[in-house]
Amino acid sequence: MRTSLNEIKAIDDHVLGQAAPDETLLFEAKLIINPELKQEVIWHQQTLSLVQQYGRNNFRAEIEAVHQKLFSQPEHEGFRQKIMRLFRKR
């Protein structure tokens, strides 16, 4: 089954909670009568979850790269010392 762009948009709006109340009601009725649509929604939710997790992992990697650069390279020694002073036990 090939999913149309309109159907993908409707699924996306439904999953993200961005559909208007009347559209939500109509979509939920379609879910009841169309088991294939229900399966499409499940796949869409899983795909969104994977994309979100991928984005988080990339963001963590970028933060770690910046951290390594700021706390290991000699030209950033002054910055590192300022940060360490902020978190020093008093």
N, C-alpha and C positions, 0 to 999 in steps of 0.2 A: 504494500500500500504506500503510495506516495502522498506525503502530507503537503497541503498547499501552504503558501506563505500566510494566508489569512488565518488558517487553522493554527499554525505555529504562533502567530501573534495572539490569538485568542487563548491558547494554552499558556503562553508566557504571561499575559495579563492576569489570568486566573491564578496561576502559581504564585505570582508576585503580589497578588492582592490589589492590582491596579485597575481592574475592570469596574465599570459602573454597576450599581446594584441590579439593574434590570438585565445587564449582560451576564452577571454572575448567576442569576437565577436561571436564565436560558441555558447557560453552559452546564450548570449542574443537572438540568433536565436531560441535556444531551449525554452527559456521563452515565445517567441511569439507563438510557436506551441503547447506548453504543459502547460495548465492552472494549472495542479496539481503541476508542478515544481515551478510555480510562487507562489503558496500557500506555498510550502515547504520553499522557500526563505523568505517569510514573517514570517513564524514560526521561522526560523533560526535567523533572525534579532531580533525578540522579545526575543528569548532565550538568545542570546548574550547580549542583553541589560539587561536582568534580572541578568545574571551572573556577568556582570560588576557592576551593582548596588549593588549586594550582596557583592562583593569584596570591594567596596567603604565603605559600611556600616561596614563591619568587620574591615577595616583599621581605620575608625573613632573611633570605639570602642577600638581598641588597643591603639591608640593615647590618647584617653581620660583616659584609665587605667594608662598609663605611666604618664600622667599629674597629675592625682590624687595621684599617688605614690610619685612623685617628690615634689609636693607642699603641701602634707599633713603629710608625715611621718617625724618625728623629725630628723632622721639620714641624711636627705637631706636638712636641714636648711641652711647650707652654700651655697649650689647650688642655693636654692630659693632666698637667699639674693643677690647673684651675678646677677641673672636674673632680679630681681626687680630693682637693681641699673642701669642696662642697659636701662631700660625703664622709669626711673624716669624723671619727668619733671624738666627742668633746669631753 
